[in-house]
Amino acid sequence: MNAHVLDERDLADALARERAAGRTIAFANGCFDVLHVGHIRYLQGAAKEADILVVGVNGDESVCELKGPGRPVMNEAERAEIISAIRGVSYVTIFRERSPARLIGALKPDVHCKGTDYTPDSVPEAEVVKSYGGRVAIVGDPKDHSTTELLEKLRQR
């Protein structure tokens, strides 16, 4: 079964039902522009941190701001649909800001998951997570994979 791609309001309602059923919530986020094994390992690691995994996918404008001209390669709806098909992902939402901090503050997941290119002290959203009693988890494999590097390899061939 694929995860549900929901807007923020419908996601908040769904998470309220999940919490009422006693389930814990993890949150992971990213651009996921060209999916690679590092993304899969990150999301699989995040899924192990709680009963439910919510993935925030950066909207097209924020990807362009973060990654530069020519990005994203795939539009936000396609990227969200692809992420929703990954085992362990329960819900997907698209957020428009460069940072997921506001969304995290609104959803208040039990665990905010970041990749191994961060440490618990360097996670930009850590203060938001700590403010409501959540925790930060570093998950996935070492950051040996990069969409930017993958796209560069494709250009060179």
N, CA, C and O atoms as a GROMACS GRO file, in nm:
protein
  628
    1MET      N    1   0.084  -0.119   0.000
    1MET     CA    2   0.000   0.000   0.000
    1MET      C    3   0.087   0.124   0.000
    1MET      O    4   0.179   0.136   0.081
    2ASN      N    5   0.059   0.215  -0.089
    2ASN     CA    6   0.134   0.340  -0.094
    2ASN      C    7   0.089   0.434   0.018
    2ASN      O    8  -0.025   0.428   0.064
    3ALA      N    9   0.180   0.518   0.059
    3ALA     CA   10   0.149   0.620   0.158
    3ALA      C   11   0.052   0.721   0.098
    3ALA      O   12   0.034   0.729  -0.024
    4HIS      N   13  -0.010   0.795   0.184
    4HIS     CA   14  -0.100   0.901   0.141
    4HIS      C   15  -0.022   1.030   0.122
    4HIS      O   16   0.059   1.066   0.208
    5VAL      N   17  -0.043   1.100   0.011
    5VAL     CA   18   0.012   1.233  -0.010
    5VAL      C   19  -0.099   1.330   0.030
    5VAL      O   20  -0.203   1.336  -0.036
    6LEU      N   21  -0.075   1.406   0.136
    6LEU     CA   22  -0.178   1.492   0.193
    6LEU      C   23  -0.130   1.635   0.206
    6LEU      O   24  -0.010   1.659   0.220
    7ASP      N   25  -0.223   1.730   0.202
    7ASP     CA   26  -0.187   1.867   0.235
    7ASP      C   27  -0.173   1.876   0.387
    7ASP      O   28  -0.208   1.782   0.459
    8GLU      N   29  -0.122   1.987   0.435
    8GLU     CA   30  -0.089   1.998   0.576
    8GLU      C   31  -0.211   1.980   0.667
    8GLU      O   32  -0.201   1.915   0.771
    9ARG      N   33  -0.324   2.036   0.631
    9ARG     CA   34  -0.443   2.026   0.715
    9ARG      C   35  -0.490   1.880   0.726
    9ARG      O   36  -0.517   1.831   0.836
   10ASP      N   37  -0.500   1.812   0.611
   10ASP     CA   38  -0.542   1.672   0.614
   10ASP      C   39  -0.440   1.585   0.685
   10ASP      O   40  -0.477   1.488   0.753
   11LEU      N   41  -0.313   1.618   0.671
   11LEU     CA   42  -0.208   1.544   0.741
   11LEU      C   43  -0.222   1.561   0.892
   11LEU      O   44  -0.212   1.463   0.966
   12ALA      N   45  -0.246   1.683   0.938
   12ALA     CA   46  -0.264   1.707   1.082
   12ALA      C   47  -0.381   1.625   1.136
   12ALA      O   48  -0.371   1.569   1.245
   13ASP      N   49  -0.490   1.617   1.061
   13ASP     CA   50  -0.605   1.536   1.103
   13ASP      C   51  -0.568   1.389   1.109
   13ASP      O   52  -0.602   1.320   1.205
   14ALA      N   53  -0.497   1.340   1.007
   14ALA     CA   54  -0.455   1.199   1.004
   14ALA      C   55  -0.364   1.167   1.121
   14ALA      O   56  -0.377   1.061   1.182
   15LEU      N   57  -0.271   1.258   1.153
   15LEU     CA   58  -0.178   1.234   1.263
   15LEU      C   59  -0.251   1.236   1.397
   15LEU      O   60  -0.213   1.164   1.489
   16ALA      N   61  -0.354   1.318   1.409
   16ALA     CA   62  -0.433   1.318   1.532
   16ALA      C   63  -0.498   1.181   1.552
   16ALA      O   64  -0.503   1.130   1.664
   17ARG      N   65  -0.548   1.122   1.444
   17ARG     CA   66  -0.606   0.988   1.453
   17ARG      C   67  -0.500   0.883   1.490
   17ARG      O   68  -0.525   0.793   1.570
   18GLU      N   69  -0.381   0.897   1.430
   18GLU     CA   70  -0.272   0.802   1.460
   18GLU      C   71  -0.232   0.813   1.608
   18GLU      O   72  -0.212   0.711   1.674
   19ARG      N   73  -0.221   0.934   1.657
   19ARG     CA   74  -0.184   0.952   1.798
   19ARG      C   75  -0.292   0.898   1.890
   19ARG      O   76  -0.262   0.837   1.993
   20ALA      N   77  -0.418   0.920   1.854
   20ALA     CA   78  -0.529   0.869   1.934
   20ALA      C   79  -0.525   0.716   1.941
   20ALA      O   80  -0.572   0.657   2.039
   21ALA      N   81  -0.471   0.654   1.839
   21ALA     CA   82  -0.456   0.508   1.836
   21ALA      C   83  -0.328   0.463   1.907
   21ALA      O   84  -0.298   0.344   1.909
   22GLY      N   85  -0.253   0.558   1.964
   22GLY     CA   86  -0.134   0.524   2.041
   22GLY      C   87  -0.006   0.511   1.960
   22GLY      O   88   0.094   0.460   2.010
   23ARG      N   89  -0.008   0.557   1.836
   23ARG     CA   90   0.110   0.544   1.750
   23ARG      C   91   0.204   0.665   1.766
   23ARG      O   92   0.159   0.777   1.790
   24THR      N   93   0.334   0.638   1.752
   24THR     CA   94   0.434   0.745   1.754
   24THR      C   95   0.463   0.789   1.611
   24THR      O   96   0.445   0.713   1.516
   25ILE      N   97   0.510   0.914   1.598
   25ILE     CA   98   0.528   0.977   1.468
   25ILE      C   99   0.674   1.019   1.450
   25ILE      O  100   0.732   1.084   1.536
   26ALA      N  101   0.732   0.980   1.338
   26ALA     CA  102   0.865   1.029   1.297
   26ALA      C  103   0.846   1.118   1.175
   26ALA      O  104   0.752   1.099   1.097
   27PHE      N  105   0.935   1.213   1.159
   27PHE     CA  106   0.931   1.305   1.044
   27PHE      C  107   1.069   1.307   0.980
   27PHE      O  108   1.171   1.316   1.049
   28ALA      N  109   1.072   1.300   0.849
   28ALA     CA  110   1.195   1.315   0.770
   28ALA      C  111   1.162   1.410   0.656
   28ALA      O  112   1.045   1.425   0.619
   29ASN      N  113   1.263   1.473   0.601
   29ASN     CA  114   1.235   1.567   0.492
   29ASN      C  115   1.351   1.573   0.395
   29ASN      O  116   1.463   1.531   0.425
   30GLY      N  117   1.322   1.628   0.277
   30GLY     CA  118   1.425   1.648   0.177
   30GLY      C  119   1.367   1.689   0.044
   30GLY      O  120   1.246   1.697   0.026
   31CYS      N  121   1.457   1.714  -0.049
   31CYS     CA  122   1.418   1.751  -0.186
   31CYS      C  123   1.383   1.627  -0.266
   31CYS      O  124   1.286   1.627  -0.342
   32PHE      N  125   1.461   1.521  -0.251
   32PHE     CA  126   1.438   1.394  -0.320
   32PHE      C  127   1.421   1.415  -0.471
   32PHE      O  128   1.330   1.361  -0.532
   33ASP      N  129   1.512   1.495  -0.528
   33ASP     CA  130   1.498   1.536  -0.668
   33ASP      C  131   1.521   1.420  -0.764
   33ASP      O  132   1.439   1.396  -0.852
   34VAL      N  133   1.630   1.350  -0.748
   34VAL     CA  134   1.656   1.227  -0.824
   34VAL      C  135   1.687   1.122  -0.718
   34VAL      O  136   1.792   1.125  -0.654
   35LEU      N  137   1.596   1.030  -0.702
   35LEU     CA  138   1.605   0.933  -0.594
   35LEU      C  139   1.728   0.844  -0.612
   35LEU      O  140   1.755   0.794  -0.721
   36HIS      N  141   1.801   0.823  -0.503
   36HIS     CA  142   1.917   0.734  -0.504
   36HIS      C  143   1.919   0.652  -0.375
   36HIS      O  144   1.839   0.675  -0.285
   37VAL      N  145   2.010   0.558  -0.366
   37VAL     CA  146   2.014   0.464  -0.255
   37VAL      C  147   2.032   0.535  -0.120
   37VAL      O  148   1.983   0.486  -0.019
   38GLY      N  149   2.101   0.646  -0.117
   38GLY     CA  150   2.116   0.720   0.008
   38GLY      C  151   1.982   0.769   0.061
   38GLY      O  152   1.958   0.767   0.181
   39HIS      N  153   1.894   0.812  -0.030
   39HIS     CA  154   1.759   0.853   0.011
   39HIS      C  155   1.683   0.734   0.072
   39HIS      O  156   1.619   0.747   0.176
   40ILE      N  157   1.691   0.620   0.006
   40ILE     CA  158   1.620   0.501   0.053
   40ILE      C  159   1.670   0.461   0.192
   40ILE      O  160   1.590   0.432   0.280
   41ARG      N  161   1.800   0.460   0.210
   41ARG     CA  162   1.856   0.422   0.340
   41ARG      C  163   1.818   0.521   0.449
   41ARG      O  164   1.793   0.482   0.563
   42TYR      N  165   1.814   0.648   0.415
   42TYR     CA  166   1.771   0.753   0.510
   42TYR      C  167   1.625   0.729   0.551
   42TYR      O  168   1.594   0.731   0.670
   43LEU      N  169   1.538   0.708   0.454
   43LEU     CA  170   1.396   0.690   0.486
   43LEU      C  171   1.370   0.557   0.557
   43LEU      O  172   1.284   0.551   0.645
   44GLN      N  173   1.442   0.453   0.521
   44GLN     CA  174   1.426   0.326   0.591
   44GLN      C  175   1.472   0.339   0.736
   44GLN      O  176   1.410   0.284   0.827
   45GLY      N  177   1.581   0.412   0.759
   45GLY     CA  178   1.627   0.437   0.895
   45GLY      C  179   1.526   0.519   0.974
   45GLY      O  180   1.501   0.492   1.091
   46ALA      N  181   1.470   0.620   0.910
   46ALA     CA  182   1.370   0.705   0.976
   46ALA      C  183   1.246   0.624   1.012
   46ALA      O  184   1.188   0.645   1.119
   47ALA      N  185   1.206   0.533   0.926
   47ALA     CA  186   1.086   0.452   0.951
   47ALA      C  187   1.101   0.365   1.076
   47ALA      O  188   1.002   0.328   1.139
   48LYS      N  189   1.224   0.333   1.112
   48LYS     CA  190   1.248   0.249   1.230
   48LYS      C  191   1.237   0.327   1.362
   48LYS      O  192   1.236   0.267   1.469
   49GLU      N  193   1.229   0.459   1.353
   49GLU     CA  194   1.229   0.542   1.473
   49GLU      C  195   1.092   0.558   1.538
   49GLU      O  196   1.084   0.603   1.653
   50ALA      N  197   0.985   0.522   1.467
   50ALA     CA  198   0.850   0.539   1.522
   50ALA      C  199   0.754   0.448   1.446
   50ALA      O  200   0.793   0.380   1.351
   51ASP      N  201   0.630   0.449   1.488
   51ASP     CA  202   0.529   0.366   1.422
   51ASP      C  203   0.489   0.420   1.285
   51ASP      O  204   0.461   0.343   1.193
   52ILE      N  205   0.487   0.552   1.272
   52ILE     CA  206   0.440   0.621   1.152
   52ILE      C  207   0.552   0.711   1.102
   52ILE      O  208   0.613   0.783   1.181
   53LEU      N  209   0.579   0.708   0.972
   53LEU     CA  210   0.678   0.799   0.913
   53LEU      C  211   0.608   0.898   0.820
   53LEU      O  212   0.540   0.860   0.726
   54VAL      N  213   0.627   1.025   0.850
   54VAL     CA  214   0.581   1.135   0.765
   54VAL      C  215   0.703   1.190   0.694
   54VAL      O  216   0.806   1.215   0.756
   55VAL      N  217   0.692   1.210   0.562
   55VAL     CA  218   0.801   1.268   0.487
   55VAL      C  219   0.756   1.401   0.427
   55VAL      O  220   0.656   1.408   0.356
   56GLY      N  221   0.831   1.506   0.458
   56GLY     CA  222   0.809   1.637   0.399
   56GLY      C  223   0.897   1.652   0.276
   56GLY      O  224   1.019   1.636   0.285
   57VAL      N  225   0.835   1.681   0.163
   57VAL     CA  226   0.907   1.700   0.037
   57VAL      C  227   0.909   1.849   0.006
   57VAL      O  228   0.804   1.914   0.003
   58ASN      N  229   1.028   1.902  -0.018
   58ASN     CA  230   1.039   2.044  -0.053
   58ASN      C  231   0.964   2.072  -0.182
   58ASN      O  232   0.975   1.997  -0.279
   59GLY      N  233   0.887   2.181  -0.183
   59GLY     CA  234   0.820   2.226  -0.305
   59GLY      C  235   0.921   2.273  -0.408
   59GLY      O  236   1.037   2.297  -0.377
   60ASP      N  237   0.875   2.285  -0.531
   60ASP     CA  238   0.964   2.320  -0.642
   60ASP      C  239   1.043   2.448  -0.621
   60ASP      O  240   1.163   2.452  -0.646
   61GLU      N  241   0.977   2.554  -0.575
   61GLU     CA  242   1.047   2.682  -0.557
   61GLU      C  243   1.157   2.671  -0.452
   61GLU      O  244   1.265   2.728  -0.470
   62SER      N  245   1.130   2.599  -0.344
   62SER     CA  246   1.234   2.589  -0.241
   62SER      C  247   1.351   2.503  -0.290
   62SER      O  248   1.466   2.529  -0.252
   63VAL      N  249   1.324   2.402  -0.373
   63VAL     CA  250   1.434   2.322  -0.429
   63VAL      C  251   1.522   2.411  -0.516
   63VAL      O  252   1.645   2.404  -0.509
   64CYS      N  253   1.460   2.492  -0.598
   64CYS     CA  254   1.537   2.584  -0.684
   64CYS      C  255   1.622   2.679  -0.599
   64CYS      O  256   1.739   2.703  -0.630
   65GLU      N  257   1.564   2.732  -0.492
   65GLU     CA  258   1.639   2.821  -0.402
   65GLU      C  259   1.757   2.749  -0.337
   65GLU      O  260   1.866   2.804  -0.326
   66LEU      N  261   1.734   2.625  -0.295
   66LEU     CA  262   1.837   2.550  -0.224
   66LEU      C  263   1.943   2.492  -0.316
   66LEU      O  264   2.061   2.491  -0.281
   67LYS      N  265   1.902   2.444  -0.433
   67LYS     CA  266   1.993   2.368  -0.520
   67LYS      C  267   2.041   2.445  -0.642
   67LYS      O  268   2.141   2.407  -0.704
   68GLY      N  269   1.970   2.553  -0.678
   68GLY     CA  270   2.016   2.635  -0.790
   68GLY      C  271   1.937   2.613  -0.918
   68GLY      O  272   1.844   2.532  -0.922
   69PRO      N  273   1.976   2.688  -1.021
   69PRO     CA  274   1.906   2.681  -1.150
   69PRO      C  275   1.905   2.540  -1.207
   69PRO      O  276   2.001   2.464  -1.192
   70GLY      N  277   1.796   2.505  -1.274
   70GLY     CA  278   1.784   2.374  -1.334
   70GLY      C  279   1.731   2.267  -1.241
   70GLY      O  280   1.710   2.153  -1.282
   71ARG      N  281   1.709   2.303  -1.117
   71ARG     CA  282   1.656   2.208  -1.019
   71ARG      C  283   1.523   2.261  -0.970
   71ARG      O  284   1.508   2.383  -0.958
   72PRO      N  285   1.428   2.178  -0.941
   72PRO     CA  286   1.436   2.034  -0.944
   72PRO      C  287   1.427   1.978  -1.086
   72PRO      O  288   1.381   2.045  -1.178
   73VAL      N  289   1.471   1.854  -1.100
   73VAL     CA  290   1.461   1.783  -1.228
   73VAL      C  291   1.318   1.733  -1.245
   73VAL      O  292   1.262   1.739  -1.355
   74MET      N  293   1.259   1.684  -1.136
   74MET     CA  294   1.120   1.636  -1.137
   74MET      C  295   1.035   1.730  -1.053
   74MET      O  296   1.082   1.787  -0.955
   75ASN      N  297   0.909   1.747  -1.093
   75ASN     CA  298   0.823   1.839  -1.018
   75ASN      C  299   0.781   1.779  -0.884
   75ASN      O  300   0.794   1.659  -0.861
   76GLU      N  301   0.732   1.864  -0.798
   76GLU     CA  302   0.700   1.825  -0.660
   76GLU      C  303   0.596   1.713  -0.651
   76GLU      O  304   0.608   1.625  -0.565
   77ALA      N  305   0.496   1.714  -0.736
   77ALA     CA  306   0.394   1.610  -0.731
   77ALA      C  307   0.454   1.473  -0.764
   77ALA      O  308   0.421   1.373  -0.700
   78GLU      N  309   0.541   1.469  -0.864
   78GLU     CA  310   0.606   1.343  -0.901
   78GLU      C  311   0.699   1.296  -0.790
   78GLU      O  312   0.702   1.178  -0.757
   79ARG      N  313   0.776   1.388  -0.733
   79ARG     CA  314   0.867   1.351  -0.625
   79ARG      C  315   0.790   1.298  -0.504
   79ARG      O  316   0.831   1.200  -0.443
   80ALA      N  317   0.677   1.363  -0.470
   80ALA     CA  318   0.595   1.317  -0.357
   80ALA      C  319   0.537   1.179  -0.385
   80ALA      O  320   0.533   1.094  -0.296
   81GLU      N  321   0.492   1.156  -0.507
   81GLU     CA  322   0.436   1.026  -0.543
   81GLU      C  323   0.540   0.915  -0.532
   81GLU      O  324   0.511   0.806  -0.483
   82ILE      N  325   0.660   0.943  -0.579
   82ILE     CA  326   0.767   0.844  -0.571
   82ILE      C  327   0.799   0.813  -0.425
   82ILE      O  328   0.811   0.696  -0.388
   83ILE      N  329   0.812   0.915  -0.342
   83ILE     CA  330   0.842   0.894  -0.200
   83ILE      C  331   0.730   0.814  -0.134
   83ILE      O  332   0.756   0.730  -0.048
   84SER      N  333   0.606   0.841  -0.174
   84SER     CA  334   0.492   0.771  -0.113
   84SER      C  335   0.495   0.620  -0.141
   84SER      O  336   0.431   0.543  -0.069
   85ALA      N  337   0.566   0.578  -0.244
   85ALA     CA  338   0.571   0.437  -0.280
   85ALA      C  339   0.679   0.358  -0.205
   85ALA      O  340   0.689   0.237  -0.220
   86ILE      N  341   0.759   0.427  -0.125
   86ILE     CA  342   0.868   0.361  -0.053
   86ILE      C  343   0.814   0.292   0.072
   86ILE      O  344   0.740   0.351   0.150
   87ARG      N  345   0.853   0.167   0.089
   87ARG     CA  346   0.812   0.090   0.206
   87ARG      C  347   0.852   0.163   0.334
   87ARG      O  348   0.965   0.211   0.346
   88GLY      N  349   0.762   0.171   0.428
   88GLY     CA  350   0.788   0.236   0.556
   88GLY      C  351   0.739   0.379   0.563
   88GLY      O  352   0.725   0.433   0.673
   89VAL      N  353   0.711   0.441   0.449
   89VAL     CA  354   0.660   0.578   0.447
   89VAL      C  355   0.508   0.571   0.462
   89VAL      O  356   0.440   0.502   0.386
   90SER      N  357   0.455   0.642   0.561
   90SER     CA  358   0.311   0.640   0.588
   90SER      C  359   0.238   0.755   0.523
   90SER      O  360   0.130   0.737   0.465
   91TYR      N  361   0.296   0.875   0.533
   91TYR     CA  362   0.234   0.996   0.478
   91TYR      C  363   0.341   1.083   0.416
   91TYR      O  364   0.456   1.083   0.459
   92VAL      N  365   0.302   1.157   0.313
   92VAL     CA  366   0.391   1.253   0.247
   92VAL      C  367   0.316   1.385   0.236
   92VAL      O  368   0.196   1.388   0.210
   93THR      N  369   0.388   1.493   0.256
   93THR     CA  370   0.332   1.625   0.234
   93THR      C  371   0.437   1.711   0.166
   93THR      O  372   0.557   1.688   0.181
   94ILE      N  373   0.392   1.809   0.091
   94ILE     CA  374   0.482   1.904   0.024
   94ILE      C  375   0.481   2.032   0.105
   94ILE      O  376   0.375   2.085   0.138
   95PHE      N  377   0.600   2.082   0.136
   95PHE     CA  378   0.608   2.211   0.207
   95PHE      C  379   0.682   2.312   0.122
   95PHE      O  380   0.772   2.276   0.046
   96ARG      N  381   0.644   2.437   0.133
   96ARG     CA  382   0.692   2.542   0.043
   96ARG      C  383   0.815   2.617   0.093
   96ARG      O  384   0.887   2.677   0.013
   97GLU      N  385   0.841   2.614   0.222
   97GLU     CA  386   0.953   2.690   0.277
   97GLU      C  387   1.085   2.618   0.252
   97GLU      O  388   1.088   2.499   0.221
   98ARG      N  389   1.194   2.693   0.265
   98ARG     CA  390   1.327   2.633   0.252
   98ARG      C  391   1.353   2.533   0.365
   98ARG      O  392   1.419   2.432   0.346
   99SER      N  393   1.300   2.564   0.482
   99SER     CA  394   1.321   2.482   0.601
   99SER      C  395   1.188   2.419   0.643
   99SER      O  396   1.082   2.478   0.626
  100PRO      N  397   1.195   2.298   0.698
  100PRO     CA  398   1.073   2.235   0.748
  100PRO      C  399   1.037   2.278   0.890
  100PRO      O  400   0.945   2.221   0.948
  101ALA      N  401   1.107   2.374   0.948
  101ALA     CA  402   1.090   2.410   1.089
  101ALA      C  403   0.945   2.445   1.123
  101ALA      O  404   0.893   2.397   1.224
  102ARG      N  405   0.880   2.527   1.043
  102ARG     CA  406   0.742   2.566   1.072
  102ARG      C  407   0.651   2.443   1.069
  102ARG      O  408   0.567   2.425   1.157
  103LEU      N  409   0.668   2.358   0.968
  103LEU     CA  410   0.587   2.237   0.956
  103LEU      C  411   0.609   2.144   1.075
  103LEU      O  412   0.514   2.088   1.129
  104ILE      N  413   0.733   2.128   1.114
  104ILE     CA  414   0.765   2.044   1.230
  104ILE      C  415   0.696   2.100   1.355
  104ILE      O  416   0.639   2.024   1.433
  105GLY      N  417   0.702   2.231   1.373
  105GLY     CA  418   0.636   2.294   1.488
  105GLY      C  419   0.486   2.273   1.486
  105GLY      O  420   0.424   2.261   1.592
  106ALA      N  421   0.427   2.269   1.368
  106ALA     CA  422   0.282   2.248   1.356
  106ALA      C  423   0.244   2.102   1.380
  106ALA      O  424   0.144   2.074   1.446
  107LEU      N  425   0.324   2.009   1.327
  107LEU     CA  426   0.291   1.866   1.337
  107LEU      C  427   0.339   1.802   1.466
  107LEU      O  428   0.280   1.705   1.513
  108LYS      N  429   0.445   1.856   1.523
  108LYS     CA  430   0.504   1.805   1.647
  108LYS      C  431   0.529   1.653   1.646
  108LYS      O  432   0.476   1.581   1.730
  109PRO      N  433   0.611   1.606   1.551
  109PRO     CA  434   0.643   1.463   1.552
  109PRO      C  435   0.723   1.427   1.676
  109PRO      O  436   0.794   1.510   1.732
  110ASP      N  437   0.710   1.303   1.717
  110ASP     CA  438   0.788   1.256   1.833
  110ASP      C  439   0.937   1.258   1.803
  110ASP      O  440   1.019   1.286   1.891
  111VAL      N  441   0.971   1.228   1.677
  111VAL     CA  442   1.112   1.219   1.636
  111VAL      C  443   1.129   1.292   1.503
  111VAL      O  444   1.052   1.273   1.409
  112HIS      N  445   1.231   1.376   1.497
  112HIS     CA  446   1.269   1.441   1.371
  112HIS      C  447   1.398   1.374   1.325
  112HIS      O  448   1.499   1.378   1.395
  113CYS      N  449   1.394   1.315   1.207
  113CYS     CA  450   1.508   1.238   1.156
  113CYS      C  451   1.586   1.317   1.051
  113CYS      O  452   1.528   1.375   0.959
  114LYS      N  453   1.716   1.318   1.066
  114LYS     CA  454   1.805   1.381   0.970
  114LYS      C  455   1.912   1.281   0.929
  114LYS      O  456   1.939   1.184   1.000
  115GLY      N  457   1.972   1.306   0.814
  115GLY     CA  458   2.075   1.218   0.763
  115GLY      C  459   2.208   1.236   0.833
  115GLY      O  460   2.224   1.325   0.916
  116THR      N  461   2.302   1.150   0.796
  116THR     CA  462   2.432   1.145   0.865
  116THR      C  463   2.525   1.260   0.828
  116THR      O  464   2.637   1.267   0.879
  117ASP      N  465   2.480   1.350   0.742
  117ASP     CA  466   2.559   1.470   0.718
  117ASP      C  467   2.536   1.572   0.830
  117ASP      O  468   2.592   1.681   0.828
  118TYR      N  469   2.453   1.536   0.927
  118TYR     CA  470   2.426   1.618   1.045
  118TYR      C  471   2.471   1.544   1.170
  118TYR      O  472   2.494   1.423   1.168
  119THR      N  473   2.484   1.620   1.278
  119THR     CA  474   2.498   1.563   1.412
  119THR      C  475   2.376   1.613   1.490
  119THR      O  476   2.311   1.708   1.446
  120PRO      N  477   2.344   1.552   1.602
  120PRO     CA  478   2.228   1.601   1.678
  120PRO      C  479   2.238   1.751   1.710
  120PRO      O  480   2.136   1.820   1.719
  121ASP      N  481   2.360   1.801   1.728
  121ASP     CA  482   2.377   1.942   1.761
  121ASP      C  483   2.372   2.034   1.640
  121ASP      O  484   2.352   2.155   1.655
  122SER      N  485   2.388   1.979   1.520
  122SER     CA  486   2.390   2.066   1.401
  122SER      C  487   2.258   2.066   1.324
  122SER      O  488   2.246   2.136   1.223
  123VAL      N  489   2.160   1.990   1.369
  123VAL     CA  490   2.030   1.987   1.300
  123VAL      C  491   1.964   2.124   1.315
  123VAL      O  492   1.936   2.167   1.426
  124PRO      N  493   1.937   2.192   1.203
  124PRO     CA  494   1.883   2.329   1.210
  124PRO      C  495   1.750   2.339   1.284
  124PRO      O  496   1.721   2.442   1.344
  125GLU      N  497   1.669   2.234   1.279
  125GLU     CA  498   1.537   2.238   1.340
  125GLU      C  499   1.535   2.184   1.484
  125GLU      O  500   1.428   2.170   1.544
  126ALA      N  501   1.652   2.155   1.539
  126ALA     CA  502   1.660   2.091   1.671
  126ALA      C  503   1.590   2.172   1.780
  126ALA      O  504   1.524   2.114   1.866
  127GLU      N  505   1.604   2.302   1.778
  127GLU     CA  506   1.542   2.383   1.884
  127GLU      C  507   1.390   2.376   1.877
  127GLU      O  508   1.324   2.372   1.981
  128VAL      N  509   1.335   2.374   1.757
  128VAL     CA  510   1.190   2.360   1.741
  128VAL      C  511   1.146   2.226   1.800
  128VAL      O  512   1.048   2.219   1.874
  129VAL      N  513   1.218   2.121   1.766
  129VAL     CA  514   1.184   1.986   1.813
  129VAL      C  515   1.192   1.979   1.966
  129VAL      O  516   1.103   1.924   2.031
  130LYS      N  517   1.298   2.034   2.022
  130LYS     CA  518   1.316   2.032   2.167
  130LYS      C  519   1.209   2.116   2.238
  130LYS      O  520   1.172   2.085   2.351
  131SER      N  521   1.160   2.221   2.173
  131SER     CA  522   1.064   2.312   2.236
  131SER      C  523   0.933   2.242   2.274
  131SER      O  524   0.866   2.287   2.368
  132TYR      N  525   0.896   2.136   2.206
  132TYR     CA  526   0.772   2.066   2.240
  132TYR      C  527   0.800   1.926   2.298
  132TYR      O  528   0.708   1.848   2.317
  133GLY      N  529   0.928   1.896   2.326
  133GLY     CA  530   0.962   1.770   2.391
  133GLY      C  531   0.993   1.655   2.298
  133GLY      O  532   1.001   1.540   2.341
  134GLY      N  533   1.012   1.684   2.168
  134GLY     CA  534   1.049   1.580   2.072
  134GLY      C  535   1.198   1.550   2.079
  134GLY      O  536   1.272   1.613   2.154
  135ARG      N  537   1.240   1.455   1.999
  135ARG     CA  538   1.383   1.423   1.993
  135ARG      C  539   1.429   1.421   1.848
  135ARG      O  540   1.350   1.408   1.755
  136VAL      N  541   1.560   1.434   1.832
  136VAL     CA  542   1.623   1.430   1.701
  136VAL      C  543   1.698   1.297   1.688
  136VAL      O  544   1.765   1.254   1.782
  137ALA      N  545   1.687   1.233   1.571
  137ALA     CA  546   1.759   1.110   1.545
  137ALA      C  547   1.838   1.126   1.415
  137ALA      O  548   1.787   1.179   1.316
  138ILE      N  549   1.961   1.080   1.415
  138ILE     CA  550   2.044   1.078   1.294
  138ILE      C  551   2.035   0.937   1.238
  138ILE      O  552   2.068   0.840   1.306
  139VAL      N  553   1.991   0.927   1.113
  139VAL     CA  554   1.964   0.796   1.053
  139VAL      C  555   2.022   0.786   0.912
  139VAL      O  556   2.058   0.886   0.850
  140GLY      N  557   2.031   0.663   0.864
  140GLY     CA  558   2.080   0.639   0.728
  140GLY      C  559   2.225   0.600   0.728
  140GLY      O  560   2.288   0.584   0.832
  141ASP      N  561   2.278   0.584   0.607
  141ASP     CA  562   2.418   0.546   0.593
  141ASP      C  563   2.504   0.671   0.580
  141ASP      O  564   2.451   0.782   0.568
  142PRO      N  565   2.635   0.656   0.582
  142PRO     CA  566   2.722   0.772   0.563
  142PRO      C  567   2.687   0.844   0.433
  142PRO      O  568   2.650   0.781   0.334
  143LYS      N  569   2.699   0.974   0.434
  143LYS     CA  570   2.658   1.056   0.318
  143LYS      C  571   2.758   1.036   0.204
  143LYS      O  572   2.843   1.122   0.178
  144ASP      N  573   2.747   0.922   0.137
  144ASP     CA  574   2.832   0.891   0.024
  144ASP      C  575   2.760   0.909  -0.109
  144ASP      O  576   2.816   0.881  -0.215
  145HIS      N  577   2.635   0.954  -0.102
  145HIS     CA  578   2.553   0.968  -0.223
  145HIS      C  579   2.498   1.109  -0.230
  145HIS      O  580   2.462   1.168  -0.128
  146SER      N  581   2.491   1.163  -0.349
  146SER     CA  582   2.445   1.300  -0.368
  146SER      C  583   2.375   1.312  -0.502
  146SER      O  584   2.427   1.268  -0.605
  147THR      N  585   2.256   1.372  -0.500
  147THR     CA  586   2.186   1.397  -0.626
  147THR      C  587   2.268   1.488  -0.715
  147THR      O  588   2.276   1.465  -0.836
  148THR      N  589   2.328   1.591  -0.657
  148THR     CA  590   2.409   1.685  -0.735
  148THR      C  591   2.523   1.611  -0.805
  148THR      O  592   2.547   1.634  -0.924
  149GLU      N  593   2.593   1.523  -0.733
  149GLU     CA  594   2.702   1.446  -0.794
  149GLU      C  595   2.650   1.349  -0.899
  149GLU      O  596   2.714   1.330  -1.002
  150LEU      N  597   2.536   1.288  -0.874
  150LEU     CA  598   2.475   1.196  -0.970
  150LEU      C  599   2.440   1.270  -1.100
  150LEU      O  600   2.466   1.220  -1.210
  151LEU      N  601   2.382   1.388  -1.087
  151LEU     CA  602   2.347   1.466  -1.205
  151LEU      C  603   2.473   1.508  -1.282
  151LEU      O  604   2.472   1.510  -1.405
  152GLU      N  605   2.579   1.540  -1.211
  152GLU     CA  606   2.705   1.578  -1.274
  152GLU      C  607   2.764   1.459  -1.353
  152GLU      O  608   2.813   1.476  -1.464
  153LYS      N  609   2.758   1.341  -1.294
  153LYS     CA  610   2.805   1.221  -1.364
  153LYS      C  611   2.725   1.199  -1.492
  153LYS      O  612   2.782   1.166  -1.596
  154LEU      N  613   2.595   1.218  -1.485
  154LEU     CA  614   2.511   1.200  -1.604
  154LEU      C  615   2.546   1.303  -1.712
  154LEU      O  616   2.547   1.270  -1.831
  155ARG      N  617   2.574   1.425  -1.671
  155ARG     CA  618   2.613   1.530  -1.768
  155ARG      C  619   2.744   1.496  -1.837
  155ARG      O  620   2.760   1.522  -1.957
  156GLN      N  621   2.837   1.439  -1.763
  156GLN     CA  622   2.969   1.407  -1.818
  156GLN      C  623   2.963   1.291  -1.914
  156GLN      O  624   3.052   1.278  -1.998
  157ARG      N  625   2.862   1.207  -1.905
  157ARG     CA  626   2.852   1.092  -1.994
  157ARG      C  627   2.780   1.135  -2.118
  157ARG      O  628   2.759   1.054  -2.209
   0.00000   0.00000   0.00000
